[in-house]
Amino acid sequence: MREEDVIKAAVKALRLPKEIKAVDYLFSDDSTGQPAVWVKLHVAEDNNPSATKVRQLSDLRKAVAKSILSAEVSRWPYVRLVADRA
């Protein structure tokens, strides 16, 4: 299986919550020249999120990175939350 497919499967295995509207991947080298993957988790824009929501999304971002690292791939994960306007 290609490394890109392994990474996507690792993220999909997390069963992302309904707040995540889409996931985008960019496979490239980072600024140090090392292989990396940028994962964008798209959420609906919320100008006043609760502390609970912020914590849950932050925990999710960390879980995505951990899942990718656990897949033992050569790419370093950079995970971002992206707020999309409705």
C-alpha positions, 0 to 999 in steps of 0.5 A: 500500500502506498504511504499516502494511502496508509496515512489516509487510512490512519485518519479515516480509522479515527471515525472523525466527528460530524463537526469535520466537514472535509479533510484535505492532504498535501504530501510534500517536503517540509522546510527542512527537506524532510517528507511531510504531510499537511492535513487540513480538518475543515470545520464550520466557522464558529466565532464564539466556540465553547471551551469544550468545543475548542478542547475537543477539536484540539484533542482531535488534531493531536489524535490525528497526528498521533494516528499518523505517527503510529502508522510508522510512515516516513512523513511528519504530520502537520495537522491544522483546523480550517474554519470554513464559512457556511 
